[in-house]
Amino acid sequence: MKKIVLTGGGTAGHVTPNIALLPSLQEAGFEVHYIGSYDGIEKKLIEDIGIPYYGIASGKLRRYFDIKNFSDPFRVIKGFSEANRILKRLKPDIVFSKGGFVTVPVVMAAKKNKIPAIIHESDMTPGLANKLCIPSAKKVCCNFKETFELLPEGKAVLTGTPIRKELFEGNAKKAAAFCSLSPDKPTILVIGGSSGSVIINKTIRESLSEILPRFQVIHLCGKDHLDKTLDNKEGYVQFEYISKELRDLFALSDLVISRAGANAICELLALKKPNILIPLSKAASRGDQILNAKSFKKNGFSYVIEEEELSKASLLSAIRDVSAHKEEYIKAMEESEMSDSIGTIMNLIKKLTN
């Protein structure tokens, strides 16, 4: 039986695509192991599904001054030593990395042990951790054709992000019952990210009187961002966060308003959901969401509102536009080359382990 080591951590976005690959890996006969940090979010997520988990030291490599910059390089060196020992013991046929700083010592140790490694870059421009991993990788899976220009020739493969199978199995009627909404009225799903977005929440709530005559709204507003004054507003329902029922909410939704994180927008693309993207501003990020959103707009997948331009008027205009042209957005998404990300990645894995 062939073995694969998956690695990725720091955020759920660095773990859930690995989890999405699991059924296909197991179907193909791979014995799966996982390397992550000692106590990151990935530890619980992976242990909960019964995959053997190995923790290593990890340190964040920063471009800005921080006192931890003096200690974290030693944690990375320790992590490399630990990853090296684990790989020597497991002798996997391949390593697949979804990113995050914990993956740097794992991918480098794979190269030292002559184990082929595939890494996945979600954003258009590689983050620092993946930049460090690219020289040690055989292939780099990408979500955007524009990323190819930033990578060594022959390494880039357009795959998209692996999407959990269960997201395609949602039930609109279940969602309507769960939210006490109509299964027949057009529905807008608003996703502001796990921590929520103050400006998106504010603009949505200010626009409800104009939105609700035509649509009902499911609003995922983030932790501590519920507005109790709206609890009994007909056609509007709010949650801090939804996990298990998200697939059903997607099934009920006719239009999705979302941030432009790479995993989130790849889910919208895979589900063929007409969408409005409001990327995180450059003032609050490295600007990757803006680039992601621009690429999706260019390909006809999304309507984009820059955060600085978000207002009640611009939001209502966007909703009208996407509603009027939803079939065009769906057609563009159906024609995307990234319709089978898991199949494309599995073919790469099989090719490198034959």
Order of alpha helices (4+ residues) and beta strands (2+ residues): beta-alpha-beta-alpha-beta-alpha-beta-alpha-beta-alpha-beta-beta-alpha-beta-alpha-alpha-beta-beta-alpha-beta-alpha-beta-alpha-beta-alpha-alpha-alpha
